[in-house]
Amino acid sequence: MADRKNADEIEFLDFEDISMESKQTSEKAAGIEKKENSDSMAAKKPESTAGRKYSVKDMEKADRNRRVSKQTGSVRRNADGSNSDRRRHSANNRRKKTRIKNPVLRWVCRVLATILVTLVILCVGLYGVMAILTLGPSKTAKEQFVMSVQETSAIGFLANWFCSEDEIKQIKERNSVKDTDEVTDASLVNVDAAATNEEIPDIQIVDVKGATYRGKLMIVKDPSRLFVGTIDGFGSKQGAVVSDIAARYNAIGGVNGGEFVDGDTTYTGMPVGLVMVNGEVLNGNSGTSYHVTGITFDNKLIVGNMTAAQAQEKNIRDCVSISNSIGPFLVINGEAQDVSGLGGGINPRTAVGQTADGSILLLAIDGRQANSLGASFSDLQDIMLQYGAVNASTMDGGTSTQMYYDGEVINTPYSPTGPRSCPTAFLIK
């Protein structure tokens, strides 16, 4: 009887305890509890289970019902959450597709943003530097800045941001090389001295440098090798780089020549002023006075203001011309020309000169670069006098500055697209 009683105690269990255990198991299996499930269970639950006992059959039935209820609840939860699941699935697919495309887009956006921010910083920084130079306490810095940008065709307007036209004009007048009516005395040059000296190399390439510049100097002992080369017909919209002009004449070297029309950056095929080749006037009026640099038939460099007729009277074989503000005379008859103030801005420069022994000096100064800002006209004077020039003149500079020798451009022209085209050049046979 005792055993039977224990068995009955095992067989008969409190339904409330079973229900509670089932509920906890269901919560753990499902993760969440739905309110409707709870209400359903409450409805099925007897009003009072206290003291009520159930047989093993009832327990098994309750367990079956519990399992069915669990499955039904799972199905119901799936049914209730089907739309959200589909939405989540769709969103995940979109994110996956986006992840395929967006890395490239994100990279492009980041690059563009970086470039934009960099440009803004550079522009703000550049403007700040210019403001300090022009509005700061240093008068020299202000005038150096104004002169440098005003000598360029592309960024000359920057000076107008900080200075009036009258102020710019006054700065130019205070910092220039004064023009002169003096003309070369050809008797000061002995063209045979260097040509007959066997110890002097035919052509020397010398590196020149100063506080703000680096450049190349070509020394040619035989002045008869110097001549003016041109493009094939003036007036075309596009000129040619020195290397192409040199190739046209099979020349070994040379530098860019005189001034040209610069209203448009591509319109570089029309010279300004007098151009003569082999004594023939190719450009210019016979009665107009020009700022001339040329070589005579007896191979002497002549610089001075003259008309085409006067140039022919002086036996000039080849010549180009350039205005004083762009290419002033540097040395005449062994004397440096009068320089006022800074003597011009700091920029790329080209110059031509001749020593007393007849040697030709071709000079190209790099500029607007980190290792070579450029040179002033005073710097060019100093270089020419240092190497013995008795006559010397500036050619067109800036982006036109280029020196060609033995098949290549040996200086570093300031231009991302290479040397600038021009209509004329001083070449070496």
C-alpha positions in Angstrom: 0.0 0.0 0.0 2.8 2.2 0.8 4.4 1.5 -2.6 1.1 2.1 -4.4 0.6 5.3 -2.6 4.1 6.5 -3.6 3.2 5.5 -7.2 0.0 7.5 -7.0 1.9 10.4 -5.8 4.2 10.1 -8.7 1.3 9.7 -11.2 -0.7 12.5 -9.8 0.8 15.9 -10.3 -0.4 19.4 -9.9 -1.4 20.7 -13.2 -0.5 24.2 -12.3 3.1 23.2 -11.8 3.1 21.4 -15.2 1.6 24.4 -16.8 4.1 26.8 -15.3 7.1 24.6 -16.3 5.6 24.3 -19.8 5.3 28.1 -20.0 8.9 28.6 -19.0 10.1 26.1 -21.5 8.1 27.7 -24.2 9.5 31.1 -23.4 13.0 29.8 -23.6 12.4 28.0 -26.9 10.5 30.9 -28.6 12.6 33.8 -27.1 9.6 36.0 -26.7 6.1 35.7 -25.3 3.1 36.7 -27.3 0.3 38.3 -25.5 -2.3 36.3 -27.3 -0.7 33.0 -26.3 -0.8 34.1 -22.7 -4.4 35.0 -23.0 -5.2 31.7 -24.7 -3.5 29.8 -22.0 -5.3 31.7 -19.4 -8.6 31.0 -21.0 -7.9 27.2 -21.1 -6.7 27.2 -17.6 -9.3 26.1 -15.1 -10.5 28.8 -12.7 -8.9 26.9 -9.9 -6.4 24.1 -10.0 -5.7 24.0 -6.4 -6.0 20.5 -5.0 -7.0 19.0 -8.3 -5.1 15.9 -9.4 -4.7 14.3 -12.8 -3.8 10.9 -14.1 -0.9 9.9 -16.3 -3.3 9.9 -19.3 -4.3 13.5 -18.5 -0.7 14.4 -18.2 0.2 12.9 -21.5 -2.7 14.6 -23.1 -1.6 17.9 -21.6 1.9 17.3 -22.9 0.6 16.6 -26.4 -1.5 19.8 -26.2 1.5 21.7 -25.1 3.6 20.5 -28.0 0.8 21.3 -30.5 0.4 24.7 -28.8 4.1 25.3 -29.2 4.1 24.4 -32.8 1.0 26.4 -33.5 2.5 29.4 -31.7 5.7 29.1 -33.7 3.6 29.0 -36.9 1.6 31.9 -35.7 4.6 33.9 -34.9 6.0 33.2 -38.3 2.8 34.2 -39.9 2.6 37.3 -37.8 6.1 38.3 -38.6 6.2 37.3 -42.3 5.9 40.8 -43.6 8.7 42.1 -41.4 10.8 39.1 -42.3 10.3 39.9 -45.9 11.1 43.5 -45.3 14.3 42.6 -43.4 15.2 40.1 -46.2 14.6 42.8 -48.9 16.6 45.4 -46.9 19.4 42.9 -46.5 19.4 42.2 -50.2 19.5 46.0 -50.9 22.4 46.4 -48.5 24.3 43.5 -50.2 23.7 45.1 -53.6 24.7 48.5 -52.2 27.9 47.0 -50.8 28.9 45.8 -54.2 28.4 49.2 -55.8 29.1 51.7 -53.0 32.8 50.9 -52.2 33.7 52.5 -55.6 31.3 55.4 -55.0 32.6 56.0 -51.5 36.2 55.9 -52.7 35.4 58.4 -55.5 33.5 60.7 -53.1 36.4 60.6 -50.6 38.9 61.4 -53.3 36.8 64.3 -54.6 36.2 65.6 -51.1 39.9 65.4 -50.4 40.8 67.3 -53.6 38.1 69.9 -52.9 39.4 70.4 -49.3 43.0 70.6 -50.5 42.1 73.2 -53.2 40.2 75.3 -50.7 43.1 75.2 -48.2 45.6 76.0 -51.0 43.5 78.9 -52.3 43.0 80.3 -48.8 46.7 79.9 -48.0 47.7 81.5 -51.3 45.4 84.4 -50.7 46.7 84.8 -47.2 50.3 84.9 -48.5 49.5 87.4 -51.2 47.6 89.6 -48.6 50.7 89.5 -46.3 53.0 90.4 -49.1 50.9 93.3 -50.4 49.3 94.6 -47.2 52.1 93.7 -44.8 54.8 96.0 -43.4 57.5 95.2 -46.1 57.5 97.6 -49.0 60.1 95.5 -50.8 58.0 92.3 -50.6 55.0 94.2 -51.9 56.8 95.6 -54.9 58.5 92.3 -55.6 55.2 90.6 -55.7 53.5 93.2 -57.9 56.4 93.2 -60.4 56.6 89.4 -60.6 52.9 88.8 -61.3 52.6 91.8 -63.6 55.4 90.4 -65.9 53.2 87.3 -66.5 50.3 87.1 -69.0 48.3 84.6 -67.0 48.3 85.9 -63.4 49.0 89.6 -63.8 45.5 90.3 -62.5 46.4 89.2 -59.0 48.1 92.5 -58.4 44.9 94.3 -59.0 43.2 92.5 -56.1 45.3 94.5 -53.7 46.6 97.6 -55.6 45.0 100.2 -57.8 46.1 100.8 -61.4 47.9 104.0 -60.4 49.8 102.3 -57.6 50.9 99.5 -59.9 52.1 102.0 -62.5 54.2 103.8 -59.8 55.7 100.5 -58.7 56.7 99.6 -62.2 58.4 103.0 -62.7 60.3 102.6 -59.5 61.5 99.1 -60.4 62.8 98.9 -63.9 65.7 99.0 -66.3 65.8 102.4 -67.9 65.8 102.5 -71.7 68.6 104.3 -73.6 69.3 105.7 -77.0 72.9 104.3 -76.9 73.8 101.8 -79.6 76.6 99.2 -79.5 80.1 100.3 -80.5 81.1 97.3 -82.7 84.7 98.2 -82.4 84.9 96.9 -78.8 84.5 93.3 -80.0 87.3 91.2 -81.5 85.5 88.3 -83.0 88.7 86.4 -83.9 90.1 86.3 -80.4 88.0 83.3 -79.2 87.5 81.6 -82.5 91.3 81.2 -83.0 92.0 80.1 -79.4 92.2 76.2 -79.5 92.1 76.0 -75.8 88.5 77.2 -75.6 85.9 74.6 -76.2 83.6 75.2 -79.2 80.5 75.0 -76.9 80.4 75.0 -73.1 77.3 74.4 -70.9 77.7 76.1 -67.5 75.3 75.8 -64.5 74.6 79.1 -63.0 72.8 79.7 -59.7 72.0 82.5 -57.3 69.9 83.1 -54.2 66.6 82.7 -56.0 67.5 81.0 -59.3 69.1 78.1 -61.2 69.9 78.1 -64.9 72.0 77.2 -67.9 74.6 79.3 -69.7 75.8 78.2 -73.2 79.1 79.7 -74.3 79.8 79.5 -78.0 83.3 80.6 -79.0 82.6 81.1 -82.8 80.0 83.9 -83.2 79.4 83.1 -86.8 77.4 80.1 -85.6 74.7 82.4 -84.2 71.6 83.2 -86.3 67.9 83.8 -86.1 65.5 80.9 -86.9 61.8 81.3 -87.5 58.7 79.3 -88.0 57.5 78.6 -91.6 55.5 81.8 -92.1 54.4 84.4 -89.6 50.8 85.0 -88.7 49.7 81.4 -88.0 47.9 80.9 -84.8 50.5 78.5 -83.4 54.2 79.0 -83.2 56.8 76.3 -82.5 59.0 75.3 -79.6 62.7 76.0 -79.9 63.6 72.3 -80.5 61.2 72.3 -83.5 62.6 75.5 -84.9 66.1 74.1 -84.4 65.2 70.9 -86.2 64.0 73.0 -89.1 67.5 74.4 -89.6 69.4 71.4 -88.3 70.8 73.5 -85.5 72.6 72.1 -82.6 71.3 74.5 -79.9 69.6 77.7 -79.2 67.2 79.7 -77.0 63.8 81.4 -77.6 63.9 84.8 -79.3 61.9 88.0 -79.4 58.4 89.2 -78.4 55.2 87.9 -80.0 51.5 88.5 -80.0 50.1 87.1 -76.8 46.4 88.0 -76.8 45.6 84.3 -76.7 47.8 81.6 -75.3 47.6 79.7 -78.6 48.2 82.7 -80.8 52.0 82.6 -80.6 53.0 82.6 -84.3 53.1 86.4 -84.9 56.2 88.3 -83.8 56.1 91.8 -82.4 58.5 94.4 -83.9 61.4 93.9 -86.3 62.6 90.5 -87.5 65.4 90.2 -90.0 67.0 87.1 -91.5 70.0 87.3 -93.8 69.5 91.0 -94.1 65.9 90.7 -95.2 63.1 92.3 -93.2 60.5 89.7 -92.5 58.4 91.7 -90.0 58.3 95.4 -89.1 58.0 98.8 -90.7 61.0 100.6 -92.2 60.2 103.9 -90.5 59.3 102.6 -87.0 62.0 102.5 -84.3 62.3 99.1 -82.5 64.1 97.7 -79.5 66.6 95.6 -81.5 69.0 92.8 -80.6 70.9 91.4 -83.7 74.1 89.9 -85.1 75.9 91.6 -88.0 77.4 90.1 -91.1 80.8 90.3 -89.5 79.4 88.4 -86.4 79.2 91.2 -83.8 76.2 91.5 -81.5 74.4 94.8 -81.8 71.8 96.1 -79.3 69.9 99.5 -79.4 66.8 101.3 -80.6 66.7 101.6 -84.4 64.5 101.4 -87.4 64.7 98.6 -90.0 66.6 101.0 -92.3 69.1 101.9 -89.6 69.5 98.2 -88.8 70.4 97.5 -92.5 72.8 100.5 -92.4 74.6 98.9 -89.4 75.1 95.7 -91.5 72.8 93.7 -89.3 72.3 90.2 -90.7 69.7 88.7 -88.2 67.7 90.4 -85.5 64.6 90.3 -83.3 63.0 92.9 -81.2 61.3 93.1 -77.8 59.9 96.0 -75.8 62.0 97.4 -73.0 59.5 96.5 -70.3 59.7 92.8 -71.3 63.3 92.5 -72.5 65.5 95.5 -71.5 69.1 96.0 -72.6 71.4 94.7 -69.9 74.9 95.8 -71.0 75.9 98.2 -73.7 79.6 98.8 -74.6 80.7 97.1 -71.4 78.5 99.2 -69.1 75.5 97.9 -67.1 72.4 99.8 -67.9 70.7 101.9 -65.2 68.5 99.8 -63.0 66.1 101.5 -60.6 64.8 99.7 -57.5 64.5 96.0 -57.8 65.1 95.9 -61.5 62.0 93.9 -62.3 60.2 90.9 -60.7 61.5 87.4 -60.1 60.7 85.2 -63.1 62.1 82.7 -65.7 64.5 84.7 -68.0 66.3 84.4 -71.3 69.2 86.6 -72.4 71.8 86.9 -75.2 75.2 88.5 -75.0 78.7 88.7 -76.4 82.1 89.0 -74.8 85.0 91.1 -76.0 86.7 88.1 -77.6 83.6 87.4 -79.7 82.1 84.5 -77.7 78.3 84.3 -77.7 76.5 83.9 -74.3 73.0 82.3 -74.3 71.4 82.3 -70.9 68.2 80.5 -69.7 67.1 80.9 -66.0 64.4 78.6 -64.6 61.6 80.1 -62.5 58.3 79.7 -60.7 59.6 76.4 -59.2 60.5 75.2 -55.7 64.2 75.0 -56.4 64.3 78.1 -58.7 61.9 81.0 -58.2 63.5 83.0 -60.9 65.8 86.0 -61.5 65.4 89.8 -61.8 66.9 91.9 -64.6 69.6 92.9 -62.1 70.5 89.2 -61.7 70.8 88.8 -65.5 73.1 91.8 -65.6 75.3 90.4 -62.9 75.6 87.0 -64.7 76.4 88.6 -68.0 79.1 90.9 -66.5 80.5 88.0 -64.5 81.1 86.1 -67.8 82.6 89.1 -69.6 79.7 90.4 -71.7 80.3 93.8 -73.4 76.8 93.8 -74.9 73.7 91.9 -73.7 70.0 92.0 -73.9 67.0 90.2 -72.4 64.8 88.0 -74.7 61.2 87.0 -74.0 61.0 85.1 -70.7 58.4 83.4 -68.5 57.0 80.2 -70.0 58.8 80.9 -73.2 62.2 80.4 -71.6 63.9 77.3 -73.0 67.4 76.2 -74.0 67.9 73.5 -76.5 71.2 71.6 -77.0 72.2 68.4 -78.8 68.7 67.0 -79.2 67.1 68.0 -75.9 65.8 70.9 -73.8 68.4 71.2 -71.1 66.7 73.7 -68.8 63.4 73.1 -66.9 60.7 75.3 -68.5 57.9 76.4 -66.3 54.9 74.7 -68.0 53.0 71.5 -67.2 52.6 70.9 -70.9 56.2 71.6 -71.9 58.0 74.6 -73.4 55.9 77.3 -74.9 55.7 77.8 -78.7 57.1 81.0 -80.2 57.8 82.5 -83.7 61.6 83.1 -83.4 64.7 81.8 -81.8 68.5 82.5 -81.6 70.1 79.3 -82.8 73.6 77.8 -83.1 74.7 76.1 -86.3 
